[in-house]
Each structure stands twice: as structure tokens, then as C-alpha cells.
Amino acid sequence: MALLARGAKGAVVAATLGALFGAATQPFSTNEARAGEVGAPAPVAAPSGVTGPGCLLRGTEPAPKGLQIFDAPSGGRVIGSFAGTFVPMRLGDFPADPTAGRARVSTTVGAGSVRLDGWVAPATIPVYTARDLSVMGGHVWISIAQKIKLAQAATGTLTGEISILGTSGQTARASGPCDAFTLERGTPAAMDIPGNGRGYLMKTTSLELFDDANGSAVFALKMSEGSGQLFWSTESRAGFVHVKSRSDLTLDAWARQRDLEPLKKGEMMDQFVPPTTAIVGAQLALDPPPRVVKATKEIPIRIKRDAKDPPVGAIEIGAEVYVLETITGWSNILPKSLALTPPDDGGFWIPSSEVP
């Protein structure tokens, strides 16, 4: 399925310090450091989700600006928030309803990050399909590398939903094992158009799709006024056309010939490419600029200047941070990437004796 459009252009979003800290700001334990070790995450609540320990999504993508991270699966205190730039992340322990509960999050993919371990609303985190996911048998799929919204979760399984391009909010849902989803935007797969393929356009805004010529209906596309769909075919039979397409949805079905308008032989149509937004990293504009240091060991982070306050994460080995100020034996830091901001009533504090 190719949605026809013209003039789609990407936009570039430049993050500035004022925009970074202007919004209201505000954990998944890595379990890779044992209790008592330097840098071990604070004890966290027992898993509250339904997906099980093997369901873990990884990737480095922008998270929604201002999305808060908490220290508990419900209630609790805010320990930080995302700033809207690229951030490494591991997400797991999903609730049955990702739109209502929290999932465990850790802002790392293994090393070299400023890591916060906590809980976050997962439905707002960008999740992508890692392969085609079946919506309806062998006829309709959500294509690989499509941004989806998590809608449901069960043991070892996630369900994602997309709004179909060119429609007025029509959605499609598909379920799959956790490894069928990722936090990393992939590369969409292009459709192979045969040399003898012929293009077809929808005549109206609604099109019913069938599993065979004169078969059973399997799906209906309901496009917005002025939108069109481009299909390709090499086969027709009994008043039906075997249509195929690939964009946000992959389709392999039959449609009534009377509902389609064939393109002239050799005529081509541009395929729609949805606009994208490029996210660039923020820069800290202070004069003089703060000192930048690189961690040579894992350093626990607290949001209060108090050794009794439980750590909320750690500066991992190799991570670079700004050292902003030092007060009575504690140093306030920010990740150099500025991907995370502290809570309004706290900071990211480490003992000044631990500063590299």
C-alpha cells in the first residue's frame, strides 16, 4: 500500500538549553551489579508487570520531552525526566495495560551512560516493529520499522497499534513475541515491483479486501477524502484483482475490479514517504562552560545530598558528565548528552570525592 502525496519534507528540531529545561521535568533495574557493590542500584519493588523477565526492549531513540521517571511502579517520587533527545534505554516488565500502568526502565544499553533505574509510562515511549506483524492472516501486516503505540501486554507478548496513513484515525493492531518489537528505529523494507506489474488506484475512499477472488472479506481501508492508495498487481480473475502493496501496512489480498482504476501501461506514481523529524542533541550554553569529566568507575547517583538517600542509578564507566557545582561534599552533575534532567526539587548528586 503506497499512500500518494506530494511535497512532504522533513523538519529539523534544534534543542536549546532554554527549551530543554523549560518544560516540567521529572526505573527497570539492570541487576548487573550485586547488592553492596559500588554503583549497585537501589532495591526496587518486585516486578509488577505481566510480560516476564525475558521481555526486554532495547534501543537509542528520543524519548518524549518531560516524560517523568519514578522510583516505584505506582506512586513514588520523581527521580528524573527525559529531555527529548536521544537516550539509550531498556524497557521491560510491562503492565497488562501499557496505557495505564508503568514499565521498568533503565537509561542504558549496557555501558557508558548516565543510568537512571525506575518506572515510566510505556505507552508514550516510541516502539517500533522489528519485523512484519500479522494483522489478518496472510493478507494484512503492520510492516517492519513502523512506529507503534503499545496497547496490550501478556506473558512474553506485546500488542502494538498504528494509525493507518491517509485515514482519519483508522487503526490496525498486531501482536507478537517481545523480540518482534524494538526501541530502535529500523529500515523499512521496500516492495519488489515486478516488471510486468500494473498499478491500480482506489476509485473511492473505502476499499474492501478479500482473501481470494469471490472470497471472504478480511479488511477494509477507509481513507480520508483526497487520499489515495496505490497497489500493484499481475493477476486478475472473476472480476477481482490480486493487489499487493507495502508502506505502513503490507497488503496481499484481492479487491473488486470495479473499485479500482488501473493506471495506463508504463504510467508511474510517486510513492508516499511520511515526513520525519530529525532530533539533534542539546548543548549547554554557560560561560564559562562547566567542567566535563569521564567516569573511570561506576558512581551511584542520588537526587538528594544525603548518603542515606537510596541511589536512583549510576554514572557508568566511560560516561561523560558536566560537573555544575560542589556543595558541602556533594557535586551536582548532568549527563553531557543532556538527555535526562533532574526533578524540580532535587538534582543528580554524587559525592565530590568520587568525581573523576
C-alpha positions as CSV (number, residue, x, y, z in Angstrom):
1,M,0.0,0.0,0.0
2,A,1.5,3.3,-1.0
3,L,-0.2,6.5,0.1
4,L,0.1,9.2,-2.6
5,A,1.2,12.7,-1.6
6,R,3.4,15.4,-2.8
7,G,5.7,18.0,-1.1
8,A,6.4,16.0,2.1
9,K,9.5,17.4,3.7
10,G,11.4,16.6,6.8
11,A,11.8,19.1,9.6
12,V,14.8,19.6,11.9
13,V,14.2,20.3,15.5
14,A,17.0,22.1,17.3
15,A,17.1,21.6,21.0
16,T,18.3,24.6,23.1
17,L,19.0,24.8,26.7
18,G,16.0,27.0,27.4
19,A,13.7,24.5,25.7
20,L,15.4,21.7,27.4
21,F,14.8,22.9,30.9
22,G,11.6,25.0,30.2
23,A,9.2,22.0,30.5
24,A,8.1,20.4,33.7
25,T,10.6,17.7,34.4
26,Q,10.8,14.7,36.0
27,P,13.3,2.9,36.6
28,F,14.0,-1.3,35.4
29,S,16.9,-2.3,37.5
30,T,19.8,-3.6,35.4
31,N,20.5,-6.2,38.1
32,E,24.1,-6.3,36.8
33,A,25.6,-5.1,40.0
34,R,25.1,-7.1,43.1
35,A,23.8,-5.5,46.3
36,G,26.6,-4.0,48.3
37,E,28.8,-3.3,45.3
38,V,29.7,0.3,44.3
39,G,27.1,1.5,41.8
40,A,24.6,-1.2,42.7
41,P,21.1,0.2,42.0
42,A,18.8,0.8,44.9
43,P,16.4,-2.0,45.8
44,V,13.3,-1.8,43.7
45,A,9.8,-3.2,44.0
46,A,9.2,-6.7,42.8
47,P,8.1,-7.0,39.2
48,S,4.6,-5.6,38.7
49,G,4.2,-6.4,35.0
50,V,2.8,-9.4,33.2
51,T,5.4,-9.9,30.4
52,G,8.0,-11.8,32.4
53,P,11.8,-11.3,32.7
54,G,12.6,-12.3,29.1
55,C,10.6,-9.5,27.6
56,L,13.1,-6.6,27.3
57,L,13.2,-3.9,24.6
58,R,16.4,-2.0,23.8
59,G,17.4,0.9,21.7
60,T,18.6,4.5,21.5
61,E,15.9,6.9,20.3
62,P,14.4,10.2,21.5
63,A,12.0,9.8,24.4
64,P,9.2,12.3,24.9
65,K,10.3,15.6,26.4
66,G,9.1,15.9,30.0
67,L,8.2,12.3,30.4
68,Q,8.8,11.5,34.1
69,I,10.7,8.6,35.6
70,F,9.5,7.4,39.0
71,D,11.2,5.2,41.7
72,A,8.1,2.9,42.0
73,P,5.6,1.0,39.7
74,S,2.9,3.2,41.2
75,G,3.0,6.3,43.3
76,G,6.6,7.0,44.4
77,R,8.7,10.0,43.8
78,V,10.0,11.5,40.5
79,I,13.7,10.8,40.0
80,G,14.2,12.5,36.7
81,S,12.7,13.1,33.3
82,F,13.6,12.8,29.6
83,A,14.7,16.0,27.7
84,G,13.5,14.9,24.3
85,T,16.9,14.0,22.8
86,F,18.4,10.6,22.0
87,V,18.8,8.4,25.1
88,P,19.8,4.7,25.4
89,M,17.1,2.7,27.0
90,R,16.0,-0.7,28.2
91,L,12.3,-1.2,28.8
92,G,10.6,-4.3,30.4
93,D,8.2,-5.6,33.0
94,F,5.2,-4.2,31.1
95,P,1.8,-3.9,32.7
96,A,-1.2,-5.6,31.1
97,D,-2.5,-2.2,30.0
98,P,0.6,-0.1,28.9
99,T,-1.7,3.0,28.6
100,A,-2.5,2.9,32.3
101,G,0.4,1.4,34.2
102,R,4.2,1.8,34.3
103,A,7.0,-0.4,32.9
104,R,10.5,-0.7,34.3
105,V,13.1,1.5,32.6
106,S,16.9,1.8,32.7
107,T,18.6,4.5,30.6
108,T,21.4,2.4,29.3
109,V,22.0,-0.3,26.8
110,G,24.9,-1.8,28.8
111,A,27.7,0.7,29.4
112,G,28.9,4.3,29.0
113,S,25.6,6.0,30.1
114,V,24.2,8.1,32.9
115,R,21.8,5.4,34.1
116,L,18.5,6.0,35.9
117,D,16.7,2.9,37.1
118,G,13.0,3.4,37.6
119,W,9.5,3.2,36.2
120,V,7.8,5.1,33.3
121,A,4.6,5.2,31.4
122,P,5.4,2.9,28.4
123,A,2.6,3.9,26.0
124,T,4.4,7.2,25.3
125,I,7.8,5.6,24.6
126,P,8.5,5.2,20.8
127,V,8.4,1.5,20.0
128,Y,9.0,0.0,16.5
129,T,8.2,-3.2,14.8
130,A,11.3,-5.4,14.3
131,R,9.6,-7.5,11.6
132,D,6.2,-7.6,9.8
133,L,3.4,-8.4,12.2
134,S,0.2,-10.1,11.1
135,V,-3.0,-8.2,11.5
136,M,-5.2,-10.6,9.5
137,G,-3.9,-14.0,8.5
138,G,-1.7,-14.0,5.4
139,H,-3.2,-10.8,4.0
140,V,-2.5,-7.8,6.2
141,W,0.6,-7.0,8.3
142,I,2.0,-4.0,10.1
143,S,5.3,-3.6,8.2
144,I,8.7,-3.7,9.7
145,A,10.2,-0.5,11.1
146,Q,6.9,1.2,11.8
147,K,6.4,3.3,14.9
148,I,3.6,1.8,17.0
149,K,1.8,2.5,20.3
150,L,1.8,-0.3,22.9
151,A,-1.8,-1.2,23.6
152,Q,-1.7,-4.5,25.5
153,A,0.8,-6.9,27.1
154,A,0.7,-10.5,28.3
155,T,3.3,-13.2,29.2
156,G,6.0,-12.9,26.6
157,T,3.7,-11.0,24.2
158,L,3.1,-7.4,23.2
159,T,0.4,-5.8,21.1
160,G,1.0,-2.7,19.1
161,E,-1.3,-0.3,17.3
162,I,-0.7,2.1,14.4
163,S,-2.9,4.8,12.9
164,I,-3.0,4.0,9.2
165,L,-1.5,6.6,6.9
166,G,-4.0,8.6,4.9
167,T,-7.0,7.7,7.1
168,S,-8.9,9.7,9.6
169,G,-7.6,7.8,12.6
170,Q,-8.3,4.2,11.4
171,T,-6.1,1.9,13.4
172,A,-4.6,-1.6,13.0
173,R,-3.4,-3.9,15.8
174,A,-1.0,-6.8,15.7
175,S,0.5,-9.0,18.5
176,G,3.8,-10.8,18.6
177,P,6.6,-12.0,20.8
178,C,8.6,-9.4,22.6
179,D,11.6,-9.8,20.1
180,A,9.2,-8.6,17.3
181,F,9.4,-5.1,18.9
182,T,12.3,-2.8,19.5
183,L,13.2,0.7,20.7
184,E,15.5,1.3,17.7
185,R,14.1,2.7,14.5
186,G,14.9,0.3,11.8
187,T,14.9,0.5,8.0
188,P,11.6,-0.1,6.2
189,A,11.6,-2.9,3.6
190,A,10.9,-1.7,0.0
191,M,8.4,-3.6,-2.1
192,D,9.7,-5.6,-5.1
193,I,7.6,-4.4,-8.0
194,P,7.6,-7.0,-10.9
195,G,8.4,-5.7,-14.3
196,N,5.0,-6.8,-15.6
197,G,3.2,-5.3,-12.6
198,R,0.4,-2.8,-13.2
199,G,-0.6,0.0,-10.9
200,Y,-4.1,0.5,-9.5
201,L,-5.7,3.3,-7.6
202,M,-8.8,3.3,-5.3
203,K,-11.8,4.9,-7.0
204,T,-13.4,5.8,-3.7
205,T,-12.3,6.4,-0.1
206,S,-13.3,2.9,1.0
207,L,-12.0,-0.4,-0.3
208,E,-12.9,-3.9,0.9
209,L,-10.2,-6.5,0.7
210,F,-10.8,-10.3,0.3
211,D,-8.8,-13.5,0.9
212,D,-9.5,-14.6,-2.7
213,A,-11.4,-13.8,-5.8
214,N,-15.1,-14.1,-4.7
215,G,-13.7,-15.0,-1.2
216,S,-14.3,-13.7,2.3
217,A,-13.7,-10.1,3.3
218,V,-10.6,-9.7,5.5
219,F,-10.1,-6.0,5.8
220,A,-11.5,-2.6,4.8
221,L,-9.5,0.5,4.1
222,K,-11.2,3.8,4.9
223,M,-9.2,6.7,3.5
224,S,-9.6,10.4,4.1
225,E,-11.1,12.5,1.4
226,G,-8.4,13.4,-1.1
227,S,-6.1,10.5,-0.1
228,G,-5.5,7.6,-2.4
229,Q,-3.8,4.2,-2.3
230,L,-1.5,2.7,-4.9
231,F,-1.5,-1.0,-5.4
232,W,0.4,-3.4,-7.8
233,S,-0.9,-6.5,-9.5
234,T,0.0,-9.1,-12.0
235,E,-3.2,-11.2,-11.7
236,S,-7.0,-10.7,-12.1
237,R,-9.8,-13.2,-12.0
238,A,-13.6,-13.3,-12.0
239,G,-14.0,-9.5,-11.6
240,F,-11.3,-9.3,-8.9
241,V,-7.7,-8.1,-8.9
242,H,-4.9,-9.6,-6.7
243,V,-3.4,-6.4,-5.2
244,K,-0.2,-6.0,-3.3
245,S,1.3,-3.0,-1.6
246,R,3.8,-2.1,1.1
247,S,4.1,1.0,3.3
248,D,3.0,1.3,6.9
249,L,0.8,-1.7,6.1
250,T,1.8,-4.6,3.9
251,L,-1.2,-6.0,1.9
252,D,-1.6,-9.1,-0.2
253,A,-5.3,-9.6,-0.9
254,W,-8.0,-9.3,-3.6
255,A,-10.2,-6.3,-4.4
256,R,-13.2,-5.9,-6.7
257,Q,-12.0,-4.7,-10.1
258,R,-14.9,-2.2,-10.2
259,D,-13.4,-0.4,-7.1
260,L,-10.1,0.1,-8.7
261,E,-8.8,2.3,-11.5
262,P,-5.9,0.9,-13.5
263,L,-3.0,3.1,-14.5
264,K,-2.0,3.2,-18.1
265,K,0.7,0.7,-19.0
266,G,4.0,2.2,-18.1
267,E,2.5,5.0,-16.0
268,M,4.2,5.5,-12.7
269,M,3.0,7.2,-9.5
270,D,5.2,8.6,-6.7
271,Q,5.0,6.6,-3.5
272,F,4.3,8.5,-0.3
273,V,7.2,8.9,2.2
274,P,5.9,10.2,5.5
275,P,7.7,13.3,6.8
276,T,10.3,12.7,9.5
277,T,11.7,14.9,12.2
278,A,15.4,15.0,12.9
279,I,16.3,15.3,16.6
280,V,19.7,16.9,17.4
281,G,21.4,16.9,20.7
282,A,21.2,19.9,23.1
283,Q,24.2,22.0,24.1
284,L,24.9,23.6,27.5
285,A,25.3,27.3,27.0
286,L,27.1,28.6,30.0
287,D,30.1,30.9,30.2
288,P,32.5,29.7,31.3
289,P,31.4,26.2,30.3
290,P,31.3,23.7,33.2
291,R,33.9,21.0,33.6
292,V,33.4,17.7,31.7
293,V,34.7,14.5,33.3
294,K,34.6,10.9,32.3
295,A,33.8,8.2,34.8
296,T,36.5,5.5,35.4
297,K,34.4,3.6,37.7
298,E,30.6,3.3,38.4
299,I,29.4,6.1,40.6
300,P,26.0,5.9,42.4
301,I,23.6,8.9,41.7
302,R,21.3,10.3,44.3
303,I,18.7,13.0,44.0
304,K,19.4,14.4,47.5
305,R,22.7,15.4,49.1
306,D,22.3,12.6,51.7
307,A,24.2,9.3,51.9
308,K,21.1,7.7,53.4
309,D,19.0,8.6,50.3
310,P,18.9,5.5,48.1
311,P,20.7,5.7,44.8
312,V,18.4,6.1,41.7
313,G,21.1,5.0,39.2
314,A,24.7,5.4,38.4
315,I,27.3,7.1,36.2
316,E,28.6,4.1,34.2
317,I,32.2,3.6,33.3
318,G,33.0,5.8,30.2
319,A,30.1,8.1,30.6
320,E,30.9,11.9,30.3
321,V,29.1,14.4,32.7
322,Y,29.2,18.1,33.4
323,V,30.2,19.0,37.0
324,L,28.0,22.0,37.7
325,E,28.7,22.8,41.4
326,T,30.0,21.4,44.6
327,I,28.2,21.9,47.9
328,T,29.4,20.5,51.3
329,G,30.9,17.4,49.9
330,W,28.4,16.7,47.1
331,S,28.8,17.6,43.4
332,N,25.8,18.3,41.1
333,I,26.2,16.6,37.6
334,L,24.3,16.4,34.4
335,P,24.9,13.9,31.5
336,K,26.9,15.6,28.7
337,S,24.2,14.5,26.3
338,L,21.6,16.4,28.4
339,A,19.1,13.6,27.6
340,L,18.0,13.5,31.3
341,T,17.0,16.3,33.7
342,P,16.7,16.0,37.5
343,P,13.4,16.5,39.4
344,D,12.4,20.1,40.2
345,D,13.1,19.5,43.9
346,G,16.4,17.7,43.6
347,G,19.4,17.1,41.4
348,F,21.8,14.4,40.2
349,W,24.3,14.3,43.1
350,I,27.5,12.3,43.7
351,P,30.0,12.5,46.5
352,S,32.6,15.1,45.5
353,S,35.3,12.6,46.5
354,E,34.0,10.4,43.7
355,V,34.3,13.0,40.9
356,P,37.0,11.7,38.4
